Amino acid sequence: MKIYFRIFLFAFLSFLSACKVADKIAAIAIRQIKPNYDFNLDSIPPAPDYKNNANWLYLSIPANEEADVFYIHPTSYFLHSNWNQAIDLKSINDLTYYLIFSNQASAFLDIANVYAPHYRQANFYAFLDLNKNGKKALEIAYQDVKAAFDYYIAHFNNGRPFIIATHSQGTYLAKELLKYIDAQSALRAKFITAYLVGWPINSSFLAELKTIQMCQDSTDLGCINSWNTQRKMAFKSFAEKETLVTNPLSWQSQADYIGKEANLGAFFITNPRFSFSQKNLFQGNFEFPADFTTTNDTLIIPHYIGAKAKKGIVEVKRPSNQKNLIMFLKAGNYHLYDYNFFYFNIGQNAKTRIKQFTQNKK
């Protein structure tokens, strides 16, 4: 019995040691991305003019589908040189398109018209400084998202119903956008659903809304779907008190485990000619090959993984391709893959809700 206890103790201490090392690495990384000055209005990059198509990450022109998706991308700006990204920063814009949009919003491209703005996104460090500089940087980011949405409604929407799809920083900002939509009957009348992914949605936020609440099933309309994906023993969790969650395999919030047979497929884009590292992420040094889009390796894994809605998260087991995943937020937290893991279920559900919305309007 003593021998087993010693083995357990050794393993536990090794685990703690690994956690401490990981925390030290994380602390070093955080120092690399923290701007070396306080936020000030003079340092803000110029606001984008959304009349200029170059200020959009993606535009469906012409609009051939009967419904739209307005997509707000997550954080891709880690440079310490500013609190907010300049709109014309090509290396970051390329990263956002090739490695984020293509792994997330591409799920909607055959289903709806997609409109995705560039915006003066806040530096990742903003989320570690939400009571001071970070909050101000995120307010600038929201100004752009709101301006882009207003321009989209006025010039691109043409009366079509729409979906809001977001991730991480995009979801943080979309919470304010949902309040704006909720307050206007003309917008609510066209609002199909929202996929607010990668940031906690809790009951206190829902209390601020008049009509928009969490979806309860796969065909519910005018409501929110939200999840954060992780393993049971994740080092870091996005769950907060009273975080509400949707299981993207059932589109319900019940705690029942949904097996991987319900998973229509995961989707991953990689490129053998592109090297991604934490170093070039923090320095903004990305060189995408000219033929990047034609040399991609597209990996589709049917019945990829099961999932369970539990305590504010969608809990999954170890993925089959774990060794190939980038664990930016440490072991067990699959924040980067909230869309990838359930890619085809998301697309199919958007299609289902668009069909339901159209039928209800007849």
Buried (B, 14 or more C-beta within 10 A) or exposed (E): EEEEEEEEEEEEEEEEEEEEEBEEEBEEBEEBBBBEEEBEEEBBBEBBEBEEEEBBBBBBEEBEBBBBBBBBBBBBBBBBBBBBBBBEBEBBBBBBBBBBBBBBBBBBBEBBBBBBBBBBBBBBBBBEBEEEBBBBBBBBBBBBBBBBBEBBBEEBBEEBBBBBBBBBBBBBBBBBBBBBBBEEEEBBEBBBBBBBBBBBBBEEBBEEBEEBBBBEEBBBBBBBBBBBBBBEEBBBBBBEEEBBBBBBBBBBBEEEBBEBEBBBBBBBBEBEEBEEEEEBBBBBEBEBEEEBEEEBEEEEBEBBBBBBBBEBBBBBBEBEEEEEBEBBBBBBBBBBBBBBBBBBBBBBBBBBBBEBBEEEEE
